[in-house]
């Protein structure tokens, strides 16, 4: 990976983290979850088409980054978000 590609990927990671953090904020606010989740899923799906990676691989990458970031800061509602998302997907 070239230096330019690495810089672009770091920007992509930052955007993915931002979208996941929006989901966390929506969970904490108890509103806007569906919109935030759809925005994240659309982002991951578009990125999967562009990169050739699967949406699952990209989701794991972003959720791992978020978990690492939150662990450094001391906690997250990521587990709750994953539980809610899993329940929503099972209902579809």
C-alpha positions in Angstrom: 0.0 0.0 0.0 1.4 3.3 -1.0 1.6 6.2 1.4 -1.2 8.0 -0.4 -3.4 4.9 -0.2 -2.6 4.6 3.5 -3.7 8.2 4.0 -6.9 7.6 2.2 -7.6 4.4 4.2 -7.1 6.4 7.4 -9.7 8.8 6.3 -12.1 5.9 5.5 -11.5 4.5 9.0 -12.2 7.9 10.5 -15.5 8.1 8.6 -16.5 4.6 9.6 -15.7 5.4 13.3 -17.8 8.6 13.0 -20.8 6.7 11.7 -20.5 4.1 14.4 -20.2 6.8 17.1 -23.4 8.3 15.6 -25.1 5.0 16.3 -23.9 5.1 19.9 -25.2 8.6 20.3 -28.5 7.6 18.9 -28.7 4.7 21.4 -27.9 6.9 24.3 -30.4 9.5 23.2 -33.0 6.8 22.6 -33.8 8.3 19.2 -32.4 8.2 15.6 -31.1 4.7 15.8 -32.7 3.4 12.6 -31.4 6.4 10.6 -27.9 6.2 12.0 -27.8 2.4 11.5 -29.0 2.8 7.9 -26.4 5.5 7.2 -23.6 3.2 8.6 -24.9 0.2 6.6 -25.1 2.2 3.4 -21.6 3.4 3.9 -20.2 -0.1 4.5 -22.1 -1.5 1.5 -20.8 1.2 -0.8 -17.3 0.7 0.5 -17.6 -3.0 0.0 -18.5 -2.5 -3.6 -15.5 -0.1 -4.1 -12.9 -2.1 -2.2 -13.9 -5.7 -3.0 -13.9 -6.5 0.7 -17.1 -7.9 2.2 -19.4 -5.8 4.3 -18.7 -8.2 7.2 -15.0 -7.6 7.0 -15.4 -3.9 6.9 -17.9 -4.0 9.8 -15.4 -6.0 11.9 -12.7 -3.6 11.0 -14.7 -0.5 12.1 -16.2 -2.1 15.2 -12.8 -3.3 16.3 -11.3 0.2 15.9 -14.2 1.6 17.9 -13.8 -0.9 20.6 -10.1 -0.2 20.8 -10.7 3.5 20.9 -13.4 3.1 23.7 -11.2 0.8 25.7 -8.5 3.4 25.7 -11.0 5.9 27.0 -12.8 3.6 29.4 -16.0 2.0 28.1 -18.7 2.0 25.5 -22.2 1.0 24.7 -20.9 -1.0 21.7 -22.1 -4.3 23.2 -25.6 -2.9 23.6 -25.5 -1.5 20.0 -24.5 -4.9 18.7 -27.3 -6.6 20.7 -29.9 -4.2 19.3 -28.6 -4.5 15.7 -28.6 -8.3 15.9 -32.2 -8.3 17.2 -33.3 -5.9 14.5 -31.6 -8.1 11.8 -33.3 -11.2 13.1 -36.7 -9.6 12.9 -36.2 -8.7 9.2 
